[in-house]
Amino acid sequence: MHITLTRALAGAALALSGASAQAGTEYPLTIQNCGQTVTFERAPRNTVALGQNSAEIMLLLGLGDRMAATAFWPNAVLPEVAEANRGVPLITVEFPTLESVLAQQPDFVAAMLTTLLGPDSKVAKRSDFADLGIPTYLSPSACSTTLDASDAYGSRDELWSMDLLYKEIEDLSRIFDVADRGQALIADFKAREAALRARFAEDDDLTFLFWFSSPSPADDAYLGGGNGPSGYIADLLGGANAITTEADWPAVGWEGIMAADPTVFVAAQVDRNRWDLDTAENKIEFLTSDPTVSQMDAVRNGRIVVMSGAAMNPSIRTLYGAEQVAEQLKALDLP
């Protein structure tokens, strides 16, 4: 079981008293982020977090009082920071407008996806904020993808890893002058990652298919791509992603899904309430009742597990998702 936020912060406080305590941030602080140079004259006091990952990292770092607002939440907030999050205004669980972000009068904007803050963003470009003197930060996981005109979320030619997330936590903790808390959080995640890796032996025959959502049963399904966070989860649990595309979010028809023939079907629970098939319950109902899909080996043998949809994004929730799946694997009849 992972340590709680309280224990993480207690560990940070203990680290402060030791010789290994992190030095305080000296301002102005200049960092390199996704090919851009960003300077902070002081620690931000009124931040807008665009995306669940950006928001939850800040909440886990104890920065709720520095947050002006958040937006874009596929799932409900982590229980351990729910109380802190109640004091932070929510703009929308979907994509906000630039005007709604600027209405918060932010002195810093952090985002988890290029669709929230990027050249073709539905919200704004980084230059829109730079022109107003507002520094921005984009998750290293987001800018590590290769983008093209046909895929807004990009693709990866190598497997995503938690190292990108650790870089993000370290950067944000320096920006806010809480480096000690950042190191405590990273240590917690690394320990949990290692514990999972030790539990599962490699199995060449074990494959997972991660279904995020679909507009309807007749539409292609949005899946977790081979080298994205879903592929990382499969690898961490000793298997592989049944979907081998380099795209982070491929849309695949049911013929292709059946051809992939996964050992385990991972049905995401998405709380945003956009489509009927956002919920894991409705996904499972379709899988088990459709005359054709229900004949898949994983479905016939009850090898369906549920995971938070947010875990399929490159985020801190990815590790939580891996832990969710790991607990359910105990009950499955696997070779």
RODO-2510 file (C-alpha; in nm, 4 decimals, decimal comma):
residues 335
     n   res          X          Y          Z
     1     m     0,0000     0,0000     0,0000
     2     h     0,1323     0,3429    -0,0897
     3     i     0,2114     0,6009     0,1744
     4     t    -0,0339     0,8829     0,2285
     5     l     0,0245     1,2497     0,1594
     6     t     0,0650     1,3079     0,5326
     7     r     0,3429     1,0522     0,5550
     8     a     0,5092     1,1904     0,2432
     9     l     0,5140     1,5416     0,3853
    10     a     0,6304     1,4090     0,7209
    11     g     0,9181     1,2443     0,5372
    12     a     0,9933     1,5748     0,3720
    13     a     1,0015     1,7487     0,7090
    14     l     1,2386     1,4842     0,8404
    15     a     1,4612     1,5329     0,5364
    16     l     1,4831     1,9025     0,6153
    17     s     1,6465     1,8217     0,9465
    18     g     1,9116     1,6017     0,7850
    19     a     2,2224     1,6693     0,5877
    20     s     2,0498     1,5661     0,2638
    21     a     1,7836     1,8394     0,2787
    22     q     1,7293     2,0156    -0,0514
    23     a     1,8509     2,3719    -0,0752
    24     g     1,5847     2,6394    -0,1109
    25     t     1,5140     2,7803    -0,4554
    26     e     1,7013     3,0971    -0,5443
    27     y     1,5097     3,3459    -0,7580
    28     p     1,5063     3,4421    -1,0304
    29     l     1,4897     3,0761    -1,1305
    30     t     1,5411     2,9853    -1,4954
    31     i     1,4553     2,6390    -1,6246
    32     q     1,4465     2,4682    -1,9615
    33     n     1,1065     2,3177    -2,0377
    34     c     1,0113     2,1474    -2,3630
    35     g     1,2577     2,3526    -2,5645
    36     q     1,1686     2,6837    -2,4021
    37     t     1,3489     2,8939    -2,1433
    38     v     1,1185     2,9983    -1,8596
    39     t     1,2122     3,2397    -1,5799
    40     f     1,0353     3,2798    -1,2450
    41     e     1,0980     3,5966    -1,0459
    42     r     0,9391     3,4398    -0,7386
    43     a     0,7366     3,1342    -0,6384
    44     p     0,3926     3,1419    -0,8048
    45     r     0,0991     3,2397    -0,5838
    46     n    -0,1966     3,2124    -0,8220
    47     t    -0,1559     2,9105    -1,0483
    48     v    -0,3979     2,7620    -1,2989
    49     a    -0,3416     2,3893    -1,3498
    50     l    -0,4639     2,2687    -1,6877
    51     g    -0,5124     1,8966    -1,6516
    52     q    -0,5607     1,6487    -1,3709
    53     n    -0,1939     1,5516    -1,3527
    54     s    -0,0680     1,9080    -1,3118
    55     a    -0,3297     1,9736    -1,0439
    56     e    -0,2726     1,6536    -0,8488
    57     i     0,1051     1,6953    -0,8429
    58     m     0,0587     2,0418    -0,6922
    59     l    -0,1935     1,9116    -0,4401
    60     l     0,0388     1,6270    -0,3397
    61     l     0,3119     1,8871    -0,2933
    62     g     0,0851     2,0754    -0,0519
    63     l     0,0328     2,3721    -0,2829
    64     g    -0,3452     2,4036    -0,2695
    65     d    -0,3205     2,7575    -0,1315
    66     r    -0,1178     2,8614    -0,4402
    67     m    -0,3784     2,7379    -0,6897
    68     a    -0,6272     2,9794    -0,8462
    69     a    -0,8203     2,7148    -1,0419
    70     t    -0,7998     2,3855    -1,2335
    71     a    -0,9542     2,2367    -1,5480
    72     f    -0,9733     1,9140    -1,7502
    73     w    -1,0425     1,6222    -1,5136
    74     p    -1,1146     1,2775    -1,6646
    75     n    -1,1631     1,1376    -1,3131
    76     a    -1,2386     1,2443    -0,9589
    77     v    -0,9474     1,3740    -0,7540
    78     l    -0,7275     1,1382    -0,5505
    79     p    -0,8916     1,0725    -0,2117
    80     e    -0,5806     1,1767    -0,0170
    81     v    -0,5951     1,5299    -0,1574
    82     a    -0,9726     1,5647    -0,1913
    83     e    -0,9983     1,7959     0,1099
    84     a    -0,7275     2,0300    -0,0231
    85     n    -0,8881     2,0251    -0,3679
    86     r    -1,2248     2,1394    -0,2313
    87     g    -1,0764     2,4828    -0,1792
    88     v    -0,9583     2,5153    -0,5397
    89     p    -1,2118     2,6480    -0,7958
    90     l    -1,2885     2,4235    -1,0922
    91     i    -1,3246     2,5960    -1,4292
    92     t    -1,4496     2,2859    -1,6127
    93     v    -1,3799     1,9122    -1,6331
    94     e    -1,3423     1,9610    -2,0108
    95     f    -1,1259     2,1995    -2,2145
    96     p    -1,1516     2,5565    -2,0783
    97     t    -1,1448     2,8693    -2,2901
    98     l    -0,8473     3,1021    -2,2819
    99     e    -1,0771     3,3730    -2,1461
   100     s    -1,1860     3,1550    -1,8540
   101     v    -0,8216     3,0860    -1,7664
   102     l    -0,7202     3,4518    -1,7839
   103     a    -1,0205     3,5427    -1,5673
   104     q    -0,8390     3,3690    -1,2798
   105     q    -0,5542     3,6238    -1,3109
   106     p    -0,2863     3,3533    -1,3018
   107     d     0,0795     3,4235    -1,2403
   108     f     0,1681     3,0727    -1,3656
   109     v    -0,0025     2,8173    -1,5912
   110     a     0,0985     2,4495    -1,5922
   111     a    -0,0459     2,1947    -1,8346
   112     m    -0,0308     1,8189    -1,8827
   113     l    -0,1111     1,7913    -2,2567
   114     t    -0,0216     1,9781    -2,5751
   115     t    -0,3956     1,9950    -2,6501
   116     l    -0,4225     2,2141    -2,3400
   117     l    -0,1096     2,4196    -2,4034
   118     g     0,0611     2,3761    -2,7357
   119     p     0,0925     2,4894    -3,0970
   120     d    -0,2476     2,3441    -3,1924
   121     s    -0,4074     2,3669    -2,8483
   122     k    -0,7828     2,3927    -2,8001
   123     v    -0,7099     2,6366    -2,5161
   124     a    -0,4005     2,8487    -2,5870
   125     k    -0,0456     2,8564    -2,7134
   126     r     0,2376     2,9185    -2,4697
   127     s     0,3066     3,2424    -2,6533
   128     d    -0,0426     3,3681    -2,5604
   129     f     0,0616     3,3654    -2,1952
   130     a     0,4201     3,4750    -2,2596
   131     d     0,2890     3,7885    -2,4291
   132     l     0,1119     3,8692    -2,1021
   133     g     0,4200     3,7990    -1,8897
   134     i     0,2732     3,4752    -1,7470
   135     p     0,5245     3,1873    -1,7278
   136     t     0,4060     2,8427    -1,8366
   137     y     0,5129     2,4820    -1,7899
   138     l     0,4280     2,1820    -2,0092
   139     s     0,4641     1,8268    -1,8837
   140     p     0,7815     1,6612    -2,0198
   141     s     0,5633     1,3580    -2,0975
   142     a     0,3580     1,5687    -2,3376
   143     c     0,6496     1,7186    -2,5272
   144     s     0,8295     1,3836    -2,5524
   145     t     0,5832     1,2727    -2,8210
   146     t     0,6201     1,3235    -3,1950
   147     l     0,3288     1,5264    -3,3298
   148     d     0,1849     1,5305    -3,6794
   149     a    -0,1212     1,6819    -3,8437
   150     s    -0,3228     1,3601    -3,8181
   151     d    -0,2631     1,2948    -3,4452
   152     a    -0,3079     1,5724    -3,1893
   153     y    -0,1745     1,3548    -2,9049
   154     g     0,1378     1,2326    -3,0808
   155     s     0,3281     0,9067    -3,0896
   156     r     0,6287     0,7523    -2,9167
   157     d     0,9058     0,5412    -3,0619
   158     e     1,0070     0,4144    -2,7171
   159     l     0,8189     0,3181    -2,4026
   160     w     0,7058     0,6002    -2,1731
   161     s     0,8633     0,5841    -1,8280
   162     m     0,8120     0,7374    -1,4878
   163     d     1,1424     0,9236    -1,5318
   164     l     0,9522     1,1892    -1,7273
   165     l     0,7102     1,2231    -1,4387
   166     y     0,9917     1,2485    -1,1851
   167     k     1,1407     1,5310    -1,3904
   168     e     0,8046     1,7103    -1,3784
   169     i     0,7713     1,6722    -1,0011
   170     e     1,1279     1,7936    -0,9508
   171     d     1,0744     2,0964    -1,1743
   172     l     0,7460     2,1985    -1,0124
   173     s     0,8845     2,1558    -0,6623
   174     r     1,1774     2,3855    -0,7513
   175     i     0,9470     2,6427    -0,9096
   176     f     0,7410     2,6582    -0,5892
   177     d     1,0422     2,6341    -0,3549
   178     v     0,9321     2,3024    -0,2017
   179     a     1,2114     2,0814    -0,3363
   180     d     1,2149     1,8730    -0,0175
   181     r     0,8497     1,7753    -0,0708
   182     g     0,9236     1,6905    -0,4320
   183     q     1,2037     1,4540    -0,3382
   184     a     0,9821     1,2835    -0,0781
   185     l     0,7079     1,2319    -0,3366
   186     i     0,9524     1,0958    -0,5935
   187     a     1,0964     0,8538    -0,3364
   188     d     0,7451     0,7286    -0,2579
   189     f     0,6630     0,6661    -0,6246
   190     k     0,9965     0,4967    -0,6921
   191     a     0,9426     0,2588    -0,4011
   192     r     0,5930     0,1709    -0,5213
   193     e     0,7156     0,1229    -0,8778
   194     a     0,9931    -0,1104    -0,7607
   195     a     0,7506    -0,3090    -0,5435
   196     l     0,5219    -0,3749    -0,8398
   197     r     0,8114    -0,4664    -1,0667
   198     a     0,9295    -0,7214    -0,8082
   199     r     0,5860    -0,8847    -0,7790
   200     f     0,5393    -0,9797    -1,1440
   201     a     0,7624    -1,2066    -1,3463
   202     e     0,7899    -1,1445    -1,7205
   203     d     0,5376    -1,3463    -1,9231
   204     d     0,5682    -1,3363    -2,3017
   205     d     0,2087    -1,4561    -2,3403
   206     l     0,0461    -1,1991    -2,1125
   207     t    -0,1085    -0,9060    -2,3009
   208     f    -0,3370    -0,6239    -2,1946
   209     l    -0,5781    -0,4107    -2,3961
   210     f    -0,6653    -0,0726    -2,2447
   211     w    -1,0015     0,0733    -2,3534
   212     f    -1,0440     0,4385    -2,2590
   213     s    -1,3818     0,5139    -2,4179
   214     s    -1,5936     0,5306    -2,7350
   215     p    -1,8681     0,7653    -2,8515
   216     s    -2,0874     0,4565    -2,9097
   217     p    -2,0538     0,0803    -2,9669
   218     a    -2,0640     0,1453    -3,3405
   219     d    -1,7636     0,3786    -3,3287
   220     d    -1,3941     0,2976    -3,3092
   221     a    -1,2623     0,2666    -2,9553
   222     y    -0,9997     0,5002    -2,8123
   223     l    -0,7264     0,2768    -2,6745
   224     g    -0,4001     0,3168    -2,4888
   225     g    -0,1193     0,2937    -2,7451
   226     g     0,1731     0,0562    -2,7336
   227     n     0,4441     0,2893    -2,6048
   228     g     0,2278     0,5173    -2,3923
   229     p     0,1439     0,4892    -2,0220
   230     s    -0,0764     0,1859    -2,0894
   231     g     0,2217     0,0076    -2,2394
   232     y     0,4229     0,1049    -1,9334
   233     i     0,1582    -0,0471    -1,7038
   234     a     0,1559    -0,3707    -1,9049
   235     d     0,5362    -0,3875    -1,8895
   236     l     0,5433    -0,3124    -1,5170
   237     l     0,3053    -0,6044    -1,4575
   238     g     0,5174    -0,8473    -1,6575
   239     g     0,3269    -0,8379    -1,9853
   240     a     0,2887    -0,6278    -2,2972
   241     n     0,0343    -0,4019    -2,4606
   242     a    -0,1810    -0,5932    -2,7107
   243     i    -0,1989    -0,2713    -2,9147
   244     t     0,1430    -0,2114    -3,0655
   245     t     0,0907     0,1205    -3,2448
   246     e     0,3307     0,4036    -3,1643
   247     a     0,0380     0,6475    -3,1376
   248     d    -0,0474     0,7346    -2,7772
   249     w    -0,4232     0,7252    -2,8467
   250     p    -0,5102     0,5059    -3,1478
   251     a    -0,8753     0,4719    -3,2494
   252     v    -0,9301     0,1055    -3,3368
   253     g    -1,2335    -0,0753    -3,4754
   254     w    -1,3710    -0,3855    -3,3057
   255     e    -1,2371    -0,6164    -3,5758
   256     g    -0,8888    -0,4903    -3,4936
   257     i    -0,9523    -0,5254    -3,1215
   258     m    -1,0682    -0,8843    -3,1611
   259     a    -0,7641    -0,9591    -3,3759
   260     a    -0,5399    -0,8272    -3,0964
   261     d    -0,6912    -1,0975    -2,8707
   262     p    -0,5615    -0,9700    -2,5328
   263     t    -0,5196    -1,1900    -2,2293
   264     v    -0,6732    -0,9190    -2,0100
   265     f    -0,9226    -0,6468    -2,1032
   266     v    -0,8754    -0,3237    -1,9039
   267     a    -1,1962    -0,1182    -1,8956
   268     a    -1,1343     0,2417    -1,7949
   269     q    -1,3637     0,4251    -1,5579
   270     v    -1,3931     0,7832    -1,6845
   271     d    -1,5933     1,0222    -1,4646
   272     r    -1,6338     1,3174    -1,7012
   273     n    -1,9802     1,2035    -1,8253
   274     r    -1,9280     1,2859    -2,1942
   275     w    -2,0228     0,9495    -2,3510
   276     d    -2,2243     0,6520    -2,2233
   277     l    -1,9214     0,4297    -2,2691
   278     d    -1,7120     0,6483    -2,0390
   279     t    -1,8131     0,4299    -1,7454
   280     a    -1,6510     0,0929    -1,6836
   281     e    -1,9941    -0,0521    -1,6069
   282     n    -2,1245     0,0296    -1,9545
   283     k    -1,8057    -0,0957    -2,1175
   284     i    -1,8394    -0,4300    -1,9404
   285     e    -2,2077    -0,4511    -2,0316
   286     f    -2,1180    -0,4088    -2,3985
   287     l    -1,8263    -0,6531    -2,3856
   288     t    -2,0353    -0,9261    -2,2260
   289     s    -2,3573    -0,8778    -2,4243
   290     d    -2,2422    -0,8071    -2,7805
   291     p    -2,2862    -1,1333    -2,9768
   292     t    -1,9445    -1,1087    -3,1403
   293     v    -1,7246    -0,9251    -2,8924
   294     s    -1,8440    -1,1441    -2,6061
   295     q    -1,6754    -1,4405    -2,7754
   296     m    -1,3288    -1,2983    -2,7182
   297     d    -1,1259    -1,5276    -2,4944
   298     a    -1,0632    -1,2587    -2,2323
   299     v    -1,4354    -1,1798    -2,2110
   300     r    -1,5558    -1,5411    -2,2067
   301     n    -1,3147    -1,6205    -1,9248
   302     g    -1,3952    -1,3119    -1,7183
   303     r    -1,0539    -1,1543    -1,7548
   304     i    -1,1829    -0,7964    -1,7410
   305     v    -1,0413    -0,5498    -1,4889
   306     v    -1,1300    -0,1879    -1,4144
   307     m    -0,8868     0,1021    -1,3962
   308     s    -0,9121     0,4791    -1,3691
   309     g    -0,9136     0,6399    -1,7131
   310     a    -0,6770     0,9083    -1,5851
   311     a    -0,4115     0,6376    -1,5481
   312     m    -0,3966     0,6072    -1,9263
   313     n    -0,2677     0,9648    -1,9487
   314     p     0,1030     1,0152    -1,8724
   315     s     0,0574     1,1183    -1,5114
   316     i     0,0969     1,0279    -1,1481
   317     r    -0,2287     0,8356    -1,1886
   318     t    -0,0496     0,5873    -1,4167
   319     l     0,1192     0,4252    -1,1178
   320     y    -0,2082     0,4238    -0,9239
   321     g    -0,3687     0,2524    -1,2229
   322     a    -0,0987    -0,0126    -1,2308
   323     e    -0,1657    -0,0791    -0,8623
   324     q    -0,5399    -0,1062    -0,9337
   325     v    -0,4834    -0,3640    -1,2062
   326     a    -0,2277    -0,5542    -0,9973
   327     e    -0,4780    -0,6086    -0,7171
   328     q    -0,7394    -0,7425    -0,9588
   329     l    -0,4958    -0,9756    -1,1319
   330     k    -0,4881    -1,1840    -0,8135
   331     a    -0,8405    -1,3053    -0,8844
   332     l    -0,7868    -1,3937    -1,2520
   333     d    -0,7222    -1,7430    -1,3800
   334     l    -0,4001    -1,6768    -1,5676
   335     p    -0,1348    -1,9263    -1,6796
***
